[in-house]
Amino acid sequence: MRKAIVDWGVPEVPRVALDEVWQILQGKLVDPVKVNQLREDCGREDVFPDCLEFGDDSLEAQEALVALRATLTACVDPTVENIVHTIKSARHTIEAYIPYKDTSFNITWEKDGEEQFCLAIASHPFAVREMAKEAEDLQRLKETKTLDKDFLEWLRTSFKNDGKSSIDLA
């Protein structure tokens, strides 16, 4: 029997981890021990929902935590590879959600082939919105000399979707 998603887990753990990321971006020195501990905490069994217990209902939480853990890794080791992995993790949330959770999406890899499937994902409104936001963020980053407080606040709050996530969840 699956557990109820409501009132499960320890949401304070990813909140603390995300707050730490924003503080690091604002100039706080990285404490590798603390950041690595936060990364490990975000993978704990009472934080990271198990798909065997929660089924498909855990997909979004898992993807968010994977992206957060990748971000924490990039804070400690800011290589291009780790930063790209963070971005790919964020995109994967949308790429995983569309074929498995969007009931209006009726293209399958098996039935329609890889090319049609990928084109359908790329043209889905969630993916289009995400790519536009990424392009906007990258353009602003190119135009910004330093990651000052105003820019970081804009970056943190610039995604507007009526209070919903990138996949329209409240």
C-alpha positions in Angstrom: 0.0 0.0 0.0 1.3 3.4 -0.9 1.8 6.1 1.7 0.0 9.4 1.5 2.2 12.2 0.1 0.6 14.8 2.3 2.5 15.3 5.6 5.3 13.0 4.6 9.0 13.7 4.9 11.1 16.5 6.3 10.6 19.5 4.0 12.9 21.6 6.1 15.9 19.7 4.8 15.7 20.8 1.2 14.6 24.3 2.3 17.7 24.7 4.4 19.8 23.3 1.5 18.3 25.7 -1.0 18.7 28.6 1.4 22.4 27.7 1.7 22.8 27.7 -2.1 21.3 31.2 -2.3 23.6 32.4 0.5 26.6 31.0 -1.3 25.6 32.8 -4.5 25.4 36.0 -2.4 29.0 35.6 -1.4 29.0 33.3 1.7 32.1 31.2 1.8 31.4 27.6 0.9 31.8 25.2 3.8 32.4 21.9 1.9 31.6 19.8 5.0 28.3 21.6 5.6 27.3 21.6 1.9 28.2 17.9 1.5 26.2 17.1 4.6 23.2 19.0 3.2 23.6 17.1 -0.1 23.6 13.8 1.8 20.6 14.9 3.9 18.6 15.6 0.7 19.1 11.9 -0.2 18.0 10.6 3.2 15.2 8.0 3.1 12.9 10.4 5.2 13.5 13.2 2.6 13.8 11.5 -0.8 10.5 9.6 -1.5 10.9 6.0 -2.6 9.0 5.2 -5.8 8.2 1.7 -4.4 6.3 3.4 -1.6 4.8 6.4 -3.5 4.8 5.2 -7.1 4.6 7.9 -9.8 3.5 10.4 -7.3 7.1 10.8 -6.1 8.5 11.8 -9.5 8.4 15.5 -9.1 9.9 15.5 -5.6 12.6 13.1 -6.7 13.6 15.2 -9.7 13.6 18.4 -7.5 15.9 16.7 -5.0 18.2 15.4 -7.7 18.5 18.9 -9.1 19.2 20.4 -5.6 21.8 17.7 -4.9 23.5 18.5 -8.2 23.4 22.2 -7.3 25.1 21.5 -3.9 27.8 19.5 -5.7 28.4 22.4 -8.0 28.7 24.7 -5.0 31.6 22.6 -3.6 33.1 21.8 -7.0 32.0 24.5 -9.6 33.3 22.8 -12.7 31.5 23.3 -16.0 30.6 19.7 -15.9 28.9 20.0 -12.5 27.1 23.2 -13.5 25.8 21.6 -16.7 24.7 18.6 -14.7 22.6 21.0 -12.5 20.9 22.5 -15.5 20.3 19.1 -17.1 18.7 17.9 -13.8 16.3 20.8 -13.8 15.4 20.1 -17.4 14.9 16.5 -16.7 12.0 17.3 -14.3 10.0 18.6 -17.3 11.3 15.9 -19.7 10.2 13.2 -17.3 6.9 14.8 -16.3 5.5 15.3 -19.8 5.3 11.7 -21.1 4.4 10.2 -17.8 2.0 12.6 -16.2 0.5 14.9 -18.9 -2.6 13.1 -20.0 -2.8 15.2 -23.1 0.6 14.0 -24.3 0.0 11.0 -26.6 3.3 10.5 -28.3 5.4 7.5 -27.3 9.0 6.6 -28.1 8.0 3.1 -29.1 5.0 4.0 -31.3 6.2 7.3 -32.8 10.0 6.9 -32.8 12.8 8.8 -31.1 12.7 11.8 -33.4 9.0 12.4 -33.1 9.0 11.8 -29.4 11.9 14.3 -28.8 10.3 16.9 -31.1 7.0 16.6 -29.2 8.7 17.0 -25.9 10.6 20.1 -27.1 7.4 21.7 -28.4 5.4 21.0 -25.3 4.4 24.3 -23.5 6.3 23.3 -20.3 9.5 22.7 -22.3 9.1 25.9 -24.4 8.5 27.9 -21.3 11.6 26.4 -19.6 13.8 27.0 -22.6 12.6 30.6 -22.8 13.4 31.1 -19.1 16.8 29.5 -19.5 17.6 31.8 -22.5 16.4 34.8 -20.5 18.6 33.9 -17.5 21.6 33.2 -19.7 21.2 36.6 -21.5 20.9 38.4 -18.1 24.0 36.5 -16.9 26.0 37.6 -20.0 25.0 41.2 -19.3 25.8 41.1 -15.6 29.3 41.8 -14.4 28.8 40.5 -10.9 26.2 38.4 -9.1 25.1 41.3 -6.9 22.2 41.2 -4.5 19.7 42.8 -7.0 20.6 40.4 -9.8 20.3 37.4 -7.5 17.0 38.5 -6.2 15.8 38.9 -9.7 17.0 35.5 -10.6 15.4 33.9 -7.5 12.0 35.6 -8.1 11.8 36.1 -11.9 10.0 32.9 -12.8 6.3 33.9 -13.0 3.7 31.1 -13.3 0.9 32.2 -11.0 2.5 30.6 -8.0 3.0 27.2 -9.7 6.1 25.2 -10.6 7.5 24.8 -14.1 5.2 21.8 -14.5 2.2 23.7 -13.3 2.0 22.2 -9.9 0.9 24.4 -7.0 
